[in-house]
Amino acid sequence: MSIRVLIADDQPIVRTGLSMLLEAQPGIEVVGAAADGREAVRLARQLRPDVGLFDIRMPLMDGIEATRRLAGPDVTDPLPIVVITTFDLDEYVHGALKAGARGFLLKDAGPALLTQAIHAAADGDALIAPSVTVRLLAAFADAQTTPPRQPIEPLTAREEEVLLPVAQGRTNNEIARELYITPSTVKAHLASLMRKLGARNRVEVAMWAHETGRI
């Protein structure tokens, strides 16, 4: 069964390019394309896609507000959203992640990474472009004016071990190979980390690791 994707970008050439690229991948179907955030929210509620691929800077409603309305903390059935951005828009990524985005990619990400991000989001996982994960999240940690929240329980040694590669943008399978454990064990540790940190997804876990200087 195909993963149904909704694209939102205000540039027609980008929408067309992303649609063609994704349609060429097995197991992915583009069900809609929006030119602004307001249309993205409307189409998402109408079409019920499996994953949203949203630009940040769009007219009428930006990608952050669209993400918040479809995936924010108050949404009962959040849409998995991957944000696509460019380096000069990095300051918006933090807001998008806080709004509930599952991850982000740069617009120059190749087909393989884009496809991987769509599949990860559909599977309830998240993918942050590894090339920018450390640099971006470290920059946001430096900009933090409030102290990071404390975990409700101390992290175990193994949870600390899992935390670092998560913050570096690695997938569950990559972490499992690195630590010689099973992917299901990684998922269990990640679930425990999210519970202890009050994080909704692995992106927020990664942000916390940077905010606390673990990277």
MOZIGI-V359490 format. One record per residue. RES is the residue in one letter. SS is DSSP state (H for helix, E for strand, L for the rest). PSI is psi in whole degrees, 0 to 359 (999 if undefined). D_LAST is the distance of its C-alpha to the last C-alpha in whole Angstrom. Layout:
{{RES;SS;PSI;D_LAST} {RES;SS;PSI;D_LAST}}
//
This chain:
{{M;L;134;39} {S;L;150;37} {I;E;123;34} {R;E;122;35} {V;E;138;33} {L;E;127;34} {I;E;140;33} {A;E;117;33} {D;L;139;33} {D;L;352;35} {Q;L;118;36} {P;H;321;38} {I;H;326;38} {V;H;316;34} {R;H;313;35} {T;H;315;38} {G;H;314;35} {L;H;320;33} {S;H;313;36} {M;H;318;37} {L;H;314;34} {L;H;322;33} {E;H;336;37} {A;L;349;37} {Q;L;135;35} {P;L;139;36} {G;L;9;36} {I;E;134;35} {E;E;126;37} {V;E;117;37} {V;E;349;39} {G;E;160;38} {A;E;127;37} {A;E;148;37} {A;L;353;37} {D;L;168;36} {G;H;324;34} {R;H;316;37} {E;H;325;38} {A;H;316;35} {V;H;315;35} {R;H;312;39} {L;H;323;39} {A;H;318;36} {R;H;330;38} {Q;H;316;41} {L;H;341;40} {R;L;58;37} {P;L;168;35} {D;L;328;32} {V;E;143;30} {G;E;139;29} {L;E;102;28} {F;E;136;28} {D;E;162;28} {I;L;308;26} {R;L;104;29} {M;L;156;32} {P;L;167;36} {L;L;310;37} {M;L;128;34} {D;L;172;31} {G;H;333;28} {I;H;313;26} {E;H;321;29} {A;H;318;31} {T;H;317;27} {R;H;320;28} {R;H;332;31} {L;H;341;31} {A;H;8;27} {G;L;174;27} {P;L;337;26} {D;L;358;30} {V;L;127;31} {T;L;325;33} {D;L;75;32} {P;L;142;29} {L;L;128;29} {P;E;120;26} {I;E;130;25} {V;E;127;23} {V;E;135;23} {I;E;137;24} {T;E;176;23} {T;L;163;23} {F;H;324;21} {D;H;358;23} {L;H;16;23} {D;H;328;19} {E;H;341;20} {Y;H;342;21} {V;H;320;19} {H;H;316;17} {G;H;321;21} {A;H;318;21} {L;H;319;19} {K;H;330;20} {A;L;350;23} {G;L;7;22} {A;L;144;22} {R;L;343;21} {G;E;181;19} {F;E;155;19} {L;E;158;20} {L;E;153;21} {K;L;342;25} {D;L;12;25} {A;L;140;24} {G;L;172;26} {P;H;322;29} {A;H;313;27} {L;H;321;23} {L;H;314;25} {T;H;318;27} {Q;H;319;24} {A;H;320;23} {I;H;314;26} {H;H;319;27} {A;H;315;23} {A;H;318;24} {A;H;330;28} {D;L;4;27} {G;L;10;25} {D;L;188;21} {A;L;149;19} {L;L;125;18} {I;E;134;15} {A;L;114;16} {P;H;328;14} {S;H;337;15} {V;H;354;13} {T;H;302;11} {V;H;314;8} {R;H;314;10} {L;H;308;12} {L;H;327;9} {A;H;320;8} {A;H;319;11} {F;H;323;12} {A;H;320;10} {D;H;330;12} {A;H;353;15} {Q;L;129;15} {T;L;341;18} {T;L;147;18} {P;L;144;16} {P;L;150;14} {R;L;151;16} {Q;L;146;17} {P;L;150;17} {I;L;339;21} {E;L;151;21} {P;L;145;18} {L;L;144;16} {T;L;166;17} {A;H;320;16} {R;H;323;16} {E;H;322;15} {E;H;322;11} {E;H;319;12} {V;H;326;13} {L;H;318;10} {L;H;307;7} {P;H;331;10} {V;H;315;11} {A;H;342;8} {Q;L;4;8} {G;L;15;12} {R;L;151;14} {T;L;168;17} {N;H;319;18} {N;H;320;21} {E;H;319;18} {I;H;319;16} {A;H;315;19} {R;H;319;20} {E;H;322;17} {L;H;3;18} {Y;L;44;21} {I;L;173;22} {T;L;155;24} {P;H;325;23} {S;H;327;24} {T;H;320;22} {V;H;314;19} {K;H;320;21} {A;H;316;22} {H;H;321;19} {L;H;319;17} {A;H;320;20} {S;H;319;20} {L;H;314;16} {M;H;320;18} {R;H;313;21} {K;H;328;19} {L;H;354;17} {G;L;32;20} {A;L;144;18} {R;L;339;20} {N;L;178;18} {R;H;337;15} {V;H;315;14} {E;H;328;14} {V;H;316;12} {A;H;318;9} {M;H;319;10} {W;H;320;10} {A;H;321;7} {H;H;320;6} {E;H;331;9} {T;L;8;8} {G;L;21;5} {R;L;342;4} {I;L;999;0}}
//
